Amino acid sequence: MHTRPLRTDELDLFVGATPDHRREVEQYLENMFAAGSMRPEWCFVAEEEGEGPVGRVAFWTLPGMEEPFALVLLDVPWDTDYVSGGTRLLEDVLEKARALGAEEIEHVVDDPPMRPQFQHHPQKRVALLEGVGFAFRRETGRFEWRGGEPPAVPGRLSFRTLEEVGEDAFVEAMTEVSEGTLDREIRGERERLGAQRAAREFFEDARRVKHDPAWWRLAYAPNGELVGLVMPAEPPGFLTIFYIGVVPRMRGQGYVDDLLAAGTATLLEARRETGNEKPLLADTDVANGPMAAAFERAGWVRFAGRREYIVALTPDRGQPAAV
Ligand SMILES: CC(C)(COP(=O)(O)OP(=O)(O)OC[C@H]1O[C@@H](n2cnc3c(N)ncnc32)[C@H](O)[C@@H]1OP(=O)(O)O)[C@@H](O)C(=O)NCCC(=O)NCCS
């Protein structure tokens, strides 16, 4: 078996792996190529001598980044002997990711299966991932805003934009609101990098995602004290609340509702202005009960779950290692 990148005239070979969802996968690739999150040469097929493709997978990254961040569109013949071919395909592409400078690679499995990845056979997928060193990181609930009218923003907070407060104050606020978070990924990054560096990196990652700086706002109580922040954004294909938080001393007063209403209204206004039909989607760690409850109170509906897996790619070895 041989793994190779796709030529630009061969996209058919790649989308043909899931014939029932051809159109959706084509559309997804088109959008991701345009956004700079994927590239034709980051799409791989595994071929068996004389048999044609027996598997496919692609790299995905944040727009503007040169190294891959995640694997998407993984498919192998799940009903036959997928283990040896699938393992080989994953090992080959992880090696390529490492060579491109990636230090870790993520892959998410959505339940129930849905566009654009249509991940049927979840147990087999997870077994394959774990077999090459991926480890479970966290599970999130996936929410979609299905309200009608934009939510009313209660008047008890005043807002200042990123441009008004400046970058340093904004990153400092991100550091403060992340303290005591119930989100395992954000907590893990704080432990790994320290609170300030983790906030700075989170800010830099967020900056790569399309947004209007006026969307990112700090919120203050009437006495001028900082309450929290909200960061709406537009990743390729949807609109989202990229980050939201309340400083520890202000928690338990429902301020998250004010911030979420403001962020949702921003996204709906952006959608109305551009006339696009992009969905409003957001993920939150299932361990972050107060956040999930806030989404539900605000008219967001939990429509799926997502399990995140991650593998560290050590620089000194050819093989991936578990985190
Ligand atoms: C999630 C978050 C925004 C909730 O804000 P909030 O305004 O305090 O939310 P609520 O007022 O609705 O809180 C509901 C309850 O959860 C509790 N709670 C809120 N955040 C908590 C936390 N991090 N740890 C433990 N309990 C928390 C509140 O004290 C309150 O308890 P009570 O009902 O006994 O009074 C806030 O915890 C936070 O900023 N967390 C860190 C950042 C984060 O995780 N953001 C979401 C990631 S996408």
The ligand as a Tripos MOL2 file, in Angstrom:
@<TRIPOS>MOLECULE
LIG
   48    50     1     0     0
SMALL
NO_CHARGES

@<TRIPOS>ATOM
      1 C1        -18.7980   29.4660   32.2440 C.3       1 LIG1
      2 C2        -18.8920   30.8530   32.8510 C.3       1 LIG1
      3 C3        -18.8630   31.8860   31.7270 C.3       1 LIG1
      4 C4        -20.2090   30.9730   33.6210 C.3       1 LIG1
      5 O1        -20.3670   32.3110   34.0450 O.3       1 LIG1
      6 P1        -21.3630   32.7680   35.2240 P.3       1 LIG1
      7 O2        -21.8510   34.1220   34.8590 O.co2     1 LIG1
      8 O3        -20.7240   32.5870   36.5300 O.co2     1 LIG1
      9 O4        -22.5490   31.7080   35.0950 O.3       1 LIG1
     10 P2        -23.8120   31.5460   36.0570 P.3       1 LIG1
     11 O5        -24.0210   32.8010   36.8590 O.co2     1 LIG1
     12 O6        -24.9340   31.0890   35.2080 O.co2     1 LIG1
     13 O7        -23.3730   30.3740   37.0360 O.3       1 LIG1
     14 C5        -24.2160   29.2780   37.3330 C.3       1 LIG1
     15 C6        -23.6120   28.5130   38.4960 C.3       1 LIG1
     16 O8        -22.3670   27.9240   38.1280 O.3       1 LIG1
     17 C7        -21.3330   28.3070   39.0270 C.3       1 LIG1
     18 N1        -20.0900   28.4830   38.2850 N.ar      1 LIG1
     19 C8        -19.8650   29.3330   37.2730 C.ar      1 LIG1
     20 N2        -18.6270   29.1970   36.8250 N.ar      1 LIG1
     21 C9        -18.0410   28.2370   37.5670 C.ar      1 LIG1
     22 C10       -16.7510   27.6520   37.5650 C.ar      1 LIG1
     23 N3        -15.8180   28.0240   36.6850 N.pl3     1 LIG1
     24 N4        -16.4900   26.6740   38.4580 N.ar      1 LIG1
     25 C11       -17.4400   26.2680   39.3310 C.ar      1 LIG1
     26 N5        -18.6980   26.7930   39.3780 N.ar      1 LIG1
     27 C12       -18.9810   27.7630   38.4930 C.ar      1 LIG1
     28 C13       -21.8280   29.6380   39.5730 C.3       1 LIG1
     29 O9        -21.1880   29.9460   40.7860 O.3       1 LIG1
     30 C14       -23.3000   29.3800   39.7270 C.3       1 LIG1
     31 O10       -23.4800   28.5900   40.8730 O.3       1 LIG1
     32 P3        -24.8360   28.7240   41.7710 P.3       1 LIG1
     33 O11       -25.9330   28.3600   40.8510 O.co2     1 LIG1
     34 O12       -24.5860   27.7790   42.8770 O.co2     1 LIG1
     35 O13       -24.8790   30.1610   42.1820 O.co2     1 LIG1
     36 C15       -17.7220   31.0910   33.8210 C.3       1 LIG1
     37 O14       -17.5690   30.0180   34.6510 O.3       1 LIG1
     38 C16       -16.3710   31.2830   33.1840 C.2       1 LIG1
     39 O15       -16.0070   32.3520   32.7910 O.2       1 LIG1
     40 N6        -15.5690   30.2160   33.0800 N.am      1 LIG1
     41 C17       -14.2250   30.3000   32.5490 C.3       1 LIG1
     42 C18       -14.2090   30.4900   31.0480 C.3       1 LIG1
     43 C19       -14.9900   29.4140   30.3490 C.2       1 LIG1
     44 O16       -14.9530   28.2570   30.7180 O.2       1 LIG1
     45 N7        -15.6840   29.8270   29.2710 N.am      1 LIG1
     46 C20       -16.4380   28.9360   28.4510 C.3       1 LIG1
     47 C21       -15.5170   28.2160   27.5140 C.3       1 LIG1
     48 S1        -16.1690   28.2360   25.8910 S.3       1 LIG1
@<TRIPOS>BOND
     1     1     2 1
     2     2     3 1
     3     2     4 1
     4     2    36 1
     5     4     5 1
     6     5     6 1
     7     6     7 2
     8     6     8 1
     9     6     9 1
    10     9    10 1
    11    10    11 2
    12    10    12 1
    13    10    13 1
    14    13    14 1
    15    14    15 1
    16    15    16 1
    17    15    30 1
    18    16    17 1
    19    17    18 1
    20    17    28 1
    21    18    19 ar
    22    18    27 ar
    23    19    20 ar
    24    20    21 ar
    25    21    22 ar
    26    21    27 ar
    27    22    23 1
    28    22    24 ar
    29    24    25 ar
    30    25    26 ar
    31    26    27 ar
    32    28    29 1
    33    28    30 1
    34    30    31 1
    35    31    32 1
    36    32    33 2
    37    32    34 1
    38    32    35 1
    39    36    37 1
    40    36    38 1
    41    38    39 2
    42    38    40 1
    43    40    41 1
    44    41    42 1
    45    42    43 1
    46    43    44 2
    47    43    45 1
    48    45    46 1
    49    46    47 1
    50    47    48 1
@<TRIPOS>SUBSTRUCTURE
     1 LIG1         1 GROUP 0 **** ****
